[in-house]
Amino acid sequence: MGAVTLDGSQADLDRIADRVLNGATAVETLSPVERQMGWNLLDRSGFTRSAALRSGIGLTVTKLRWERPWSMAFDHGASRLKFIVTRGPGPWLTTSDGERHHLEGGSFHVSQIRRPVRLQFDFDERGVDRDHEQLSLEIDRLRLSELLGTQVLPVAVERVLSSPRAYPTDAQPVVPALFQLIDEIVHCDARGPSRQLYLEAKGLELLAVMVDRLEEGERAASPVLSAHDMDRLERARQIVLARMDDPPRLPDLARLAGLNEAKLKAGFRTLFGDTVYGYLRDRRLDEAHRLLRQRRYSVSEVAARVGYVNPSKFAAAFRERFGVPPSHVT
């Protein structure tokens, strides 16, 4: 059987029930925003629940146990940003690009499927007769910025968003609060309207704990900056902004700012929460948004003004950042 095609929507449950489980299970509606698929096959059992919350969060809960090694594959389209935490033995994930990740319990990661890719999941003998539990929180970048009240997202998130790889991921150790949230969400027994409210609250709490943990991890790994370093880094930032349409290469920027390249890259991320080119990309798009709202220039003219040679690449980057194509800005 070929791989199932998924797109990150709640309809994925129906596709998995039909193609992976051969129609051996039904998808149940638990509330207006939540659906569940359960299965009990000869060698594996468990359930997956998917909820589309009012906050813009997609929350998926999976609990699985297997009696012998098995595998499954999905053709997955581009996705929103995902925060995933697991407990217990996890599968190996291999992408069609050759990337390999172990989704083992004891860590959580932030990732994003940036373009269509095949995902192969291998559940090996080490997890036999043990429970695998996973919470997946999916959200748009723009909505995450709105909820956090800032355009500066955690550095780990920005690394994933700016990566050219099909399946970039940034792993962090799990803190006790995340295990507690797994229990509270996986074993939620609320019913009726209160269930929807409960999941909304827990989804936001889960997001808050994950973001805090990402920022703590970055602070622990960040270099110590002197007043001299910060002055030179601010100079680098001003140079980038002044030459937005034709930025210098990193070695040239480091020389102009009076820093070595390693200090420039590490210090810029620490001080401004992003890589040099990630910061430049966002400021270019912010300026493009401002120019488009003035309605004085065409989309192609705005793209050229902020340094994009290819208007289609500009349109794709703009839509990824703001959730709408540049032609829809009013």
SULBELVEN-V349340 format. One record per helix or strand of 3 or more residues. SS is the DSSP state (@ for helix, = for strand). FROM is the first residue (numbers start at 0). LEN is the number of residues. If there is no record, write none. Layout:
SS&FROM&LEN + SS&FROM&LEN
This chain:
=&3&3 + @&11&9 + =&26&5 + =&33&7 + =&43&9 + =&57&9 + =&69&7 + =&80&7 + =&91&4 + =&99&3 + =&106&7 + =&116&7 + @&124&3 + =&131&8 + @&140&8 + @&154&8 + =&166&7 + @&175&11 + @&192&29 + @&226&16 + @&249&8 + @&260&12 + @&275&19 + @&298&7 + @&310&12 + @&325&3
